[in-house]
Amino acid sequence: MSRRDREDSYVSSFRVTLSVILALIVLAGSVMVMYPSLLYRTVPKEQVDKLTSDENVQLDEEKLGFDAFPLYPEVENVVRDCAPYIRDAAAEKPDVWGMIKRIPETEDFSQKLYSLLLISLISIPVYMLMRLLIYNAIYSRIDEGSFLLLLPLRGVASVACGISCVCVSWVFYNTVLFSKLMNAVMEWLKGFAAEKVALHGTNVFMLVVLLAAVIALIKFTVFRGSFGRSAFLGIFRGLIFMLCFAFVNVFISDWTWRVVLFGAALILVAGLTERLFDR
């Protein structure tokens, strides 16, 4: 190996190491946001409340944690109902599809679904930035490795990247900055239509604005892929985000071999899906 090749190898290894460290830091921050009791040990709750609450919202209203994430409690209930079968093959096989069909019957489902769609759209540019700064180097190194380790490692990286992207997007969605943006859009709409029309049209309009912004980003940047694939992966990342945390929270004290097997299958599916659609 020539001196130039050795230097390139050292630079590449340093880049991968730095990327892994940054990925772990962002992932740790995402976990802390989902478990606010951990976050408040580092950042005073008063500062977090001021970031996530505007003047019209009481500062003690909790906007972080699993209960606040749209549709997460419903997904965790599905995983919890499936837990007996996951632990023991002799248990009654659950009606998963029936459980899923009951989710739309929950209170404020349309608003929760709307919020989840917004978060998924926001996660697309966040993912573009995360791939550029951190995960491109990690994925390249994984692709250079053993074929037997390709899917498992890609699955772990995909889950970590998905959790980080969705959590960052959710934090932005909960900030005063996003709230002010929503208010500005509503005021702008009132200039074109009656107040009633503006109030009812804001949700749809915000979706349209985000769609247009994301399409423009994909079209005018070097990011590969179509908007359709990016939107699908954004929604998929949100689903993986909820399933992974629900799985951990339900089985945190009960890691049998069947639980580990189901968890490994979830990671492999995440890696395979991400690799097939994000090329």
C-alpha positions in Angstrom: 0.0 0.0 0.0 1.4 3.4 -1.0 1.7 6.3 1.3 -1.2 8.1 -0.4 -3.4 5.0 0.0 -2.5 4.8 3.7 -3.3 8.5 4.2 -6.7 8.1 2.4 -7.4 5.0 4.6 -6.6 7.0 7.8 -8.8 9.9 6.7 -11.6 7.5 5.8 -11.3 5.7 9.2 -11.3 9.0 11.0 -14.4 10.2 9.1 -16.3 7.0 9.9 -15.2 7.1 13.6 -16.3 10.8 13.9 -19.6 9.9 12.1 -20.3 7.1 14.6 -19.6 9.3 17.5 -21.9 12.0 16.2 -24.6 9.5 15.4 -24.4 8.1 19.0 -24.6 11.7 20.4 -27.7 12.5 18.4 -29.3 9.2 19.2 -28.6 9.7 22.9 -30.2 13.1 22.7 -33.3 11.6 21.0 -33.6 9.0 23.7 -33.4 11.7 26.4 -36.2 13.7 24.7 -38.4 10.6 24.7 -37.6 10.1 28.4 -37.9 13.6 29.8 -36.8 12.6 33.3 -33.4 12.0 31.7 -33.4 15.2 29.8 -34.3 17.3 32.8 -31.1 16.1 34.5 -29.1 17.9 31.9 -31.3 20.8 30.8 -33.6 22.6 33.4 -37.3 21.9 32.7 -38.0 25.6 32.7 -35.8 26.2 29.7 -37.3 23.3 27.8 -40.8 24.6 28.6 -39.9 28.0 27.2 -38.7 26.4 24.0 -41.7 24.3 23.5 -44.5 26.5 24.8 -45.7 29.9 23.6 -47.3 32.6 25.8 -50.7 31.1 25.5 -49.7 27.7 26.9 -49.0 26.9 30.5 -45.3 26.2 31.0 -46.0 23.1 33.0 -47.7 21.4 30.1 -45.6 18.4 29.1 -45.0 18.3 25.3 -42.2 15.7 25.4 -42.3 12.0 26.2 -44.2 9.1 24.7 -47.7 10.2 25.6 -47.3 13.5 23.6 -46.1 11.8 20.4 -49.0 11.5 17.9 -50.4 7.9 17.8 -47.6 6.4 19.8 -49.8 5.3 22.7 -52.1 3.5 20.2 -49.1 1.7 18.6 -47.8 0.7 22.1 -51.2 -0.7 23.0 -51.0 -2.9 19.8 -47.6 -4.1 20.8 -48.7 -4.7 24.4 -51.7 -6.8 23.2 -49.3 -8.9 21.0 -46.8 -9.3 23.9 -48.2 -12.7 25.2 -47.8 -14.3 21.7 -44.3 -12.7 21.2 -43.2 -14.2 24.6 -44.8 -17.6 24.1 -45.7 -19.4 20.9 -48.4 -21.4 22.8 -50.4 -18.2 23.5 -53.4 -17.3 21.4 -52.4 -15.6 18.1 -53.5 -12.0 18.2 -55.7 -10.3 15.7 -53.2 -7.7 14.7 -55.2 -6.3 11.8 -58.3 -6.0 14.0 -56.2 -4.0 16.5 -54.9 -1.7 13.8 -58.4 -1.1 12.5 -59.4 0.1 16.0 -56.8 2.9 16.0 -58.9 5.3 13.8 -61.6 5.1 16.5 -59.4 6.8 19.1 -60.1 10.3 20.2 -58.7 13.1 18.0 -57.4 10.6 15.5 -57.6 13.0 12.6 -55.5 15.6 14.4 -53.0 13.0 15.6 -52.7 11.7 12.0 -52.3 15.2 10.7 -49.5 15.9 13.2 -47.8 12.6 12.3 -47.9 13.5 8.6 -46.4 16.9 9.3 -43.6 15.3 11.3 -42.9 12.8 8.6 -42.6 15.6 6.0 -40.3 17.6 8.2 -38.2 14.5 8.7 -37.4 14.4 5.0 -35.1 17.5 4.9 -33.8 16.5 8.3 -32.9 13.0 6.9 -31.2 14.7 3.9 -29.0 16.7 6.3 -28.3 13.7 8.6 -27.3 11.5 5.7 -24.9 14.2 4.3 -23.3 15.0 7.7 -23.2 11.6 9.4 -24.7 8.5 7.8 -23.3 8.5 4.3 -19.8 7.6 5.7 -21.3 4.9 8.0 -23.4 3.4 5.2 -20.4 3.4 2.8 -18.3 1.5 5.4 -21.1 -1.0 6.0 -21.4 -1.7 2.3 -17.7 -2.4 2.1 -17.8 -5.0 4.8 -18.9 -8.6 5.0 -22.1 -9.6 3.2 -23.3 -11.5 6.2 -23.1 -8.4 8.4 -24.5 -6.1 5.7 -28.2 -6.3 6.6 -27.8 -6.5 10.4 -25.5 -3.5 10.5 -27.6 -1.6 8.0 -30.7 -2.4 10.0 -29.1 -1.0 13.2 -27.9 2.1 11.4 -31.3 2.6 9.7 -33.1 2.4 13.1 -30.7 4.8 14.7 -31.0 7.2 11.8 -34.8 6.9 11.7 -35.1 7.5 15.5 -32.8 10.5 15.4 -34.5 12.1 12.3 -38.0 11.7 13.6 -37.1 12.9 17.1 -35.4 16.0 15.7 -38.4 16.7 13.5 -40.8 16.2 16.4 -38.8 18.6 18.6 -38.9 21.2 15.8 -42.7 20.6 15.4 -43.1 21.3 19.2 -41.0 24.5 19.3 -42.2 28.1 19.5 -40.6 28.7 16.1 -43.0 26.3 14.4 -45.9 27.6 16.4 -45.1 31.2 15.2 -44.8 29.9 11.6 -48.3 28.4 11.9 -49.7 31.7 13.2 -48.0 33.6 10.4 -49.6 31.3 7.8 -53.0 31.6 9.4 -52.7 35.4 9.4 -51.6 35.3 5.7 -54.6 33.1 4.9 -57.0 35.5 6.5 -56.0 38.1 3.9 -57.4 35.9 1.2 -60.5 34.4 2.7 -62.9 34.8 5.5 -61.6 33.9 9.0 -63.7 30.7 9.2 -62.3 29.5 5.9 -58.8 30.3 7.0 -59.2 28.5 10.3 -60.4 25.3 8.6 -58.0 25.6 5.7 -54.8 26.1 7.7 -54.1 22.4 8.3 -54.5 21.5 4.6 -52.5 24.6 3.6 -49.6 23.7 5.9 -49.4 20.3 4.4 -49.4 21.8 0.9 -46.6 24.3 1.9 -44.5 21.5 3.4 -45.1 19.3 0.3 -44.0 22.1 -2.0 -40.9 22.9 0.1 -39.8 19.2 0.3 -40.4 18.7 -3.4 -38.3 21.8 -4.2 -35.5 20.5 -1.9 -35.4 17.1 -3.6 -35.5 18.6 -7.1 -32.9 21.3 -6.6 -30.4 19.5 -4.5 -28.1 16.5 -5.1 -30.3 14.3 -2.9 -31.1 11.1 -4.8 -34.6 9.7 -5.1 -38.1 10.9 -6.0 -40.5 12.7 -3.7 -42.8 9.6 -3.6 -40.0 7.4 -2.2 -38.9 10.2 0.2 -42.4 10.6 1.5 -42.8 6.8 1.9 -39.5 6.6 3.8 -40.5 9.6 5.9 -43.7 7.8 7.0 -41.8 4.5 7.4 -39.3 6.2 9.7 -42.1 7.4 11.8 -43.5 3.9 12.0 -40.2 2.4 12.9 -39.6 5.1 15.5 -42.9 4.2 17.3 -42.5 0.4 16.9 -38.9 0.4 18.3 -39.7 2.5 21.3 -43.0 0.6 21.9 -41.1 -2.7 21.7 -38.5 -1.6 24.2 -41.0 -0.2 26.6 -43.2 -3.3 26.6 -40.3 -5.8 26.9 -37.8 -3.8 28.8 -37.7 -6.4 31.6 -38.5 -9.5 29.6 -35.9 -10.3 27.0 -36.6 -14.0 26.2 -35.1 -15.6 23.1 -38.4 -15.1 21.2 -38.5 -11.4 22.1 -34.9 -11.0 20.9 -35.8 -12.8 17.7 -38.8 -10.5 17.0 -36.6 -7.5 17.8 -33.9 -8.7 15.4 -36.6 -9.2 12.7 -37.8 -5.7 13.1 -34.2 -4.3 12.7 -33.6 -6.5 9.6 -36.9 -5.4 8.0 -36.0 -1.7 8.7 -32.5 -2.2 7.1 -33.8 -4.1 4.1 -36.7 -1.6 3.4 -34.4 1.4 3.7 -31.8 -0.2 1.5 -34.3 -1.2 -1.2 -36.0 2.2 -1.4 -33.2 4.6 -0.6 -30.6 3.9 -3.2 
